[in-house]
Each structure stands twice: as structure tokens, then as C-alpha cells.
Amino acid sequence: MPKNEPQTPPPERSLRGCFLKVGLAFLLMAISIALTVYLTYGVDTHHQTRAGIWWPERGRNLIPPTATEITLRRDILDHYATYTILEKDLNTFLDERFARDGEELDSFSTRSSVDPADVGSSIGPLGWIATDSTVRYSFSASNGASHDYYHDPETGSTYQDSAYW
């Protein structure tokens, strides 16, 4: 290189370019977090049986093992489900799941009719419609969580609203 030629200084990074790169990185992180939250909590999942549910045991064990045609929606502290099950199988599950301290539970005797104003109306976010024959089972877990099961004994159609913390 000849001695008389001036050297060009190295190009300076523009402040705008740095802000653009940092901003783009934050935008991509925010989009990936939002997408993860949406796919976890904002999408209904469909399962033929309980064995296909990928949730942690904490939520999965609130679905009866003999339930079929399961649709689930998960929120941060609760979940909603629709499925088909025979009432005797639902009662067996509820008796085992919600019995406390070794006491026997007879869930069939605790069921109640739904409010007549709810018949024909959608119950919960999954659009489950209550019928004239719909009954409701309501339980509290030992940690204070509440679980409501709406069941149509004629069709086996069931709606579940479980809140846990």
C-alpha cells in the first residue's frame, strides 16, 4: 500500500442499526412467548381417550379414565372439558376421586338438577348446551379447588369445569 494514500476509517455502526437489531430480537422473543402461551392455553385439543392427553397429571386425573371423544381447553388456573361417559362410570370415578380420608362417597345422591333457566343455554366456554335431563355434580378438592360436572344421563354427554390452584 502506498504511503501517500489516506486510509479510510472503519465504518461506524449506526445507532439506528443497533436499535433495529435489538428491537427485532425483542420482537421475535415476544412473538415466540405469545405463540407458546396461545398454543398452550388458547387452543382446544381433541383426544379419543384420556390416554392421549399430554397435560400434567394434575389436570389429566380430573378426567374420568373411561371418557371418550374428549375436547379440552386449558386456562392458567383451570380447564374445561366435554366428553362422553356413562353415568355409572362417571359416578364410580367421582366416588373414588373426591372421597376424603377413606370415607365412602355416593356422588349419585349428591347430584342436582340444573337451574331451569339454564336448559337450552350454553354452559361454559366450549358451548355445551344443557338439556332437560342434565344433572350437576359439584365437588371441592382438599386444596379448595372447585369441580363442576354437568352430565346428560340420556346421551352421556358431559361438560366439566375444573378450577384448581
C-alpha positions as CSV (number, residue, x, y, z in Angstrom):
1,M,0.0,0.0,0.0
2,P,1.5,3.4,-0.9
3,K,2.4,5.7,1.9
4,N,0.7,8.7,0.4
5,E,-2.8,7.4,0.2
6,P,-5.1,8.2,3.1
7,Q,-6.6,5.3,4.9
8,T,-10.3,5.2,5.2
9,P,-11.6,4.8,8.7
10,P,-13.5,1.6,9.5
11,P,-17.3,2.1,9.1
12,E,-19.0,3.2,12.3
13,R,-22.1,1.2,13.4
14,S,-25.0,3.4,13.2
15,L,-27.1,3.8,16.3
16,R,-30.2,3.2,14.3
17,G,-28.9,-0.2,13.2
18,C,-28.2,-1.3,16.8
19,F,-31.7,-0.3,17.9
20,L,-33.2,-2.1,14.9
21,K,-31.3,-5.3,15.8
22,V,-32.2,-5.2,19.5
23,G,-35.8,-4.3,18.7
24,L,-36.0,-7.1,16.3
25,A,-34.6,-9.6,18.8
26,F,-37.2,-8.4,21.4
27,L,-40.0,-8.7,18.9
28,L,-39.0,-12.2,18.0
29,M,-38.9,-13.2,21.7
30,A,-42.3,-11.6,22.3
31,I,-43.8,-13.4,19.4
32,S,-42.4,-16.8,20.4
33,I,-43.6,-16.3,24.0
34,A,-47.1,-15.3,22.8
35,L,-47.2,-18.2,20.4
36,T,-46.3,-20.7,23.2
37,V,-48.9,-19.2,25.5
38,Y,-51.5,-19.4,22.7
39,L,-50.8,-22.9,21.8
40,T,-50.8,-24.0,25.5
41,Y,-53.9,-22.1,26.7
42,G,-55.8,-20.8,23.7
43,V,-56.4,-23.9,21.6
44,D,-58.9,-26.7,22.2
45,T,-57.3,-30.1,22.0
46,H,-59.2,-33.2,21.0
47,H,-58.5,-36.7,22.3
48,Q,-60.2,-40.0,21.7
49,T,-59.4,-41.2,25.3
50,R,-57.7,-39.9,28.4
51,A,-54.5,-41.8,27.5
52,G,-53.9,-39.3,24.7
53,I,-53.9,-36.2,26.9
54,W,-50.4,-34.8,27.2
55,W,-51.2,-32.5,30.2
56,P,-49.6,-32.9,33.6
57,E,-51.2,-35.4,35.9
58,R,-52.7,-32.6,37.9
59,G,-55.2,-31.8,35.2
60,R,-55.4,-35.2,33.5
61,N,-56.5,-37.0,36.6
62,L,-59.7,-34.9,36.8
63,I,-60.9,-36.5,33.5
64,P,-62.6,-39.9,34.0
65,P,-60.5,-42.8,32.6
66,T,-63.4,-44.2,30.6
67,A,-64.3,-40.8,29.0
68,T,-64.2,-40.7,25.2
69,E,-64.4,-38.0,22.5
70,I,-62.7,-35.5,24.8
71,T,-62.3,-31.8,24.0
72,L,-60.2,-29.8,26.4
73,R,-59.4,-26.1,26.9
74,R,-56.9,-25.1,29.4
75,D,-56.5,-21.8,31.1
76,I,-53.8,-20.8,33.5
77,L,-55.6,-22.0,36.7
78,D,-58.5,-24.1,35.4
79,H,-59.7,-26.2,32.5
80,Y,-62.9,-27.0,30.7
81,A,-63.7,-30.3,29.0
82,T,-66.5,-32.0,27.1
83,Y,-66.7,-35.8,26.7
84,T,-68.9,-38.8,26.6
85,I,-69.3,-41.2,29.5
86,L,-71.9,-43.5,31.1
87,E,-73.3,-42.1,34.3
88,K,-72.4,-45.2,36.3
89,D,-68.8,-44.8,35.1
90,L,-68.9,-41.1,36.0
91,N,-70.2,-41.9,39.5
92,T,-67.6,-44.5,40.0
93,F,-64.9,-42.0,39.1
94,L,-66.3,-39.2,41.2
95,D,-66.7,-41.5,44.2
96,E,-63.1,-42.6,44.0
97,R,-61.6,-39.1,43.1
98,F,-63.4,-37.0,45.6
99,A,-63.8,-39.3,48.7
100,R,-62.0,-37.8,51.6
101,D,-60.0,-39.6,54.3
102,G,-61.1,-43.1,53.3
103,E,-64.8,-42.2,53.6
104,E,-67.2,-43.6,51.1
105,L,-68.8,-41.1,48.7
106,D,-72.1,-41.6,46.9
107,S,-71.9,-39.0,44.2
108,F,-75.2,-40.1,42.7
109,S,-77.1,-39.0,45.8
110,T,-75.4,-35.6,45.7
111,R,-76.3,-34.7,42.1
112,S,-78.8,-31.9,41.5
113,S,-80.8,-30.7,38.6
114,V,-79.6,-27.7,36.7
115,D,-81.4,-24.4,37.0
116,P,-84.4,-24.5,34.6
117,A,-83.2,-21.1,33.2
118,D,-80.0,-22.9,32.0
119,V,-81.9,-25.5,30.0
120,G,-81.2,-24.8,26.3
121,S,-78.4,-22.4,27.2
122,S,-74.7,-22.7,26.6
123,I,-72.8,-23.6,29.7
124,G,-69.1,-22.6,29.7
125,P,-66.7,-21.6,27.0
126,L,-66.9,-24.8,25.0
127,G,-70.6,-24.2,24.0
128,W,-72.1,-27.2,25.8
129,I,-75.9,-27.0,25.9
130,A,-77.8,-28.1,29.0
131,T,-80.9,-30.2,28.4
132,D,-84.0,-31.1,30.5
133,S,-82.2,-34.2,31.8
134,T,-78.9,-32.5,32.7
135,V,-77.7,-33.1,36.2
136,R,-74.9,-31.3,38.0
137,Y,-72.2,-32.8,40.3
138,S,-70.2,-30.3,42.3
139,F,-67.1,-31.0,44.4
140,S,-64.4,-29.2,46.2
141,A,-60.9,-30.7,46.5
142,S,-58.9,-30.6,49.7
143,N,-56.9,-27.6,48.4
144,G,-60.1,-25.6,47.8
145,A,-60.3,-26.1,44.1
146,S,-63.8,-26.5,42.7
147,H,-65.0,-29.0,40.1
148,D,-68.4,-29.0,38.4
149,Y,-69.5,-31.8,36.2
150,Y,-72.7,-31.3,34.1
151,H,-74.0,-34.6,32.7
152,D,-76.8,-35.7,30.4
153,P,-77.7,-39.2,31.5
154,E,-79.7,-39.9,28.3
155,T,-76.8,-39.1,25.9
156,G,-73.7,-39.5,28.2
157,S,-72.6,-36.0,27.1
158,T,-70.7,-34.3,29.9
159,Y,-69.3,-30.8,30.5
160,Q,-66.6,-30.3,33.1
161,D,-65.4,-27.0,34.7
162,S,-62.4,-27.5,37.0
163,A,-60.6,-24.7,38.7
164,Y,-57.5,-25.6,40.6
165,W,-54.7,-23.7,42.2
